Amino acid sequence: MSVLQIVIAALPFLLSLMSRTSKAIAPCLLASIFTVLLGSEPHRAAMTWCVGVLIAAVAVRERLRAI
């Protein structure tokens, strides 16, 4: 995998760092790791990446909502 692919795979984890609580960090980190590990199987990698982004998006939305 190239560096750009790894950065895109780590996007859920990076988004979860912006959340208000740390509850979303662990699942997003696992989703990012599984995305990198499943890089040879694009459909499974895309599914885990989407789940991670969904978790991170909800966490960031809750932080923005609290402001």
HULINRA-V248534 format. One record per backbone hydrogen bond with DSSP energy under -0.5 kcal/mol. CO is the residue of the C=O (numbers start at 1). NH is the residue of the N-H. E is the energy in kcal/mol with one decimal. If there is no record, write none. Layout:
CO,NH,E
CO,NH,E
This chain:
2,6,-1.9
3,7,-2.3
4,8,-2.2
5,9,-2.2
6,10,-1.8
8,11,-1.0
10,14,-2.4
11,15,-2.6
12,16,-2.1
13,17,-1.1
15,18,-1.5
16,19,-1.4
22,25,-0.6
22,26,-0.7
23,27,-0.5
24,28,-1.7
25,29,-2.4
26,30,-2.5
27,31,-2.3
28,32,-2.2
29,33,-2.4
30,34,-2.7
31,35,-1.9
32,36,-1.9
33,37,-2.5
34,38,-2.4
36,39,-1.3
38,41,-1.9
38,45,-0.5
40,42,-0.6
41,45,-2.3
42,46,-2.5
43,47,-1.7
44,48,-2.2
45,49,-2.3
46,50,-2.4
47,51,-2.0
48,52,-2.2
49,53,-2.6
50,54,-2.3
51,55,-2.3
52,56,-2.4
53,57,-2.7
54,58,-2.0
55,59,-2.0
56,60,-2.6
57,61,-2.5
58,62,-2.1
59,20,-0.6
59,63,-1.6
60,64,-2.5
61,65,-2.1
62,66,-1.4
63,67,-0.7
